Amino acid sequence: MKKSGSSIEDVVKGVIKDLTTRSGPSEEEVACLWKLAVGEAAAKHSKPVSLKKSLLTVNVDDSGWLYELSTQKKSIIKKLEDKFKGKKFKEIRFRIGEIK
């Protein structure tokens, strides 16, 4: 009797294929390029936590840095797009949150 659906082997192969053919940057790549785009001081007070489609969500440790980075949003987007070579960012959303 043949079972309907995929075997576990097929599912695992599919997951591995998705991971190896993914077109987006890794979490480490985003963190490294974030530091290059905003500078050492701002990077100590902020951390990218999510990149979905063209929305980058960044945690910031206090309201002062949230304001500072928000005022530089257009410049940061341009720098990130230059460093990501072809990746477009529509928005960066800053929020107070844990950065460590």
C-alpha positions in Angstrom: 0.0 0.0 0.0 1.5 3.3 -1.1 1.3 6.2 1.4 0.2 9.6 0.2 2.4 12.6 0.8 6.1 12.9 1.2 8.5 10.7 3.0 10.7 12.1 5.7 13.6 11.7 3.4 11.9 13.9 0.8 11.0 16.6 3.4 14.6 16.7 4.7 16.0 16.9 1.1 13.5 19.8 0.4 14.6 21.7 3.6 18.3 21.3 2.8 17.7 22.5 -0.8 15.8 25.5 0.5 18.6 26.4 2.9 21.4 26.0 0.3 19.5 27.9 -2.5 18.2 30.7 -0.4 18.9 34.1 -2.0 18.8 36.2 1.1 21.8 37.2 3.3 22.5 35.3 6.5 22.0 36.8 9.9 25.8 37.1 10.3 26.0 38.9 6.9 23.3 41.4 7.9 24.9 42.1 11.3 28.4 42.7 9.7 27.0 44.9 7.0 24.8 46.8 9.5 28.0 47.6 11.5 29.7 48.9 8.3 26.6 51.0 7.4 25.9 52.7 10.7 29.4 52.8 12.2 30.9 51.3 15.4 29.2 53.5 17.9 25.6 53.0 16.6 26.3 49.3 16.1 27.0 49.0 19.8 23.5 50.3 20.6 21.6 48.5 17.8 21.1 45.1 16.3 19.2 43.9 13.2 16.7 41.2 14.3 14.7 40.5 11.2 14.9 40.9 7.4 11.7 39.9 5.7 11.3 40.8 2.1 12.5 44.4 2.0 11.8 45.3 5.7 14.6 45.4 8.1 13.7 45.4 11.8 16.3 46.7 14.2 16.4 46.7 18.0 17.9 49.7 19.6 18.8 49.9 23.3 17.4 53.3 24.2 15.2 56.2 22.8 18.2 58.4 22.1 19.7 55.9 19.7 16.3 55.2 18.2 15.8 58.9 17.4 19.4 59.2 16.1 19.1 56.2 13.7 15.6 57.2 12.6 16.9 60.6 11.4 19.5 58.8 9.3 17.2 56.2 7.9 17.5 57.2 4.2 21.3 57.4 4.4 21.4 54.0 6.1 19.1 52.4 3.5 21.4 53.7 0.7 24.5 52.4 2.4 23.0 49.0 3.0 21.8 48.7 -0.6 25.3 49.6 -1.8 26.8 47.0 0.5 24.2 44.2 -0.3 24.8 44.7 -4.1 21.3 44.6 -5.6 19.2 44.0 -2.5 16.5 46.7 -2.1 15.3 47.9 1.3 11.9 49.6 1.4 11.9 50.3 5.1 13.9 50.1 8.3 11.8 49.8 11.4 13.5 50.7 14.7 12.2 49.6 18.1 13.4 49.6 21.6 14.5 46.1 22.5 17.3 43.7 23.6 20.5 43.9 21.5 22.7 41.3 23.1 
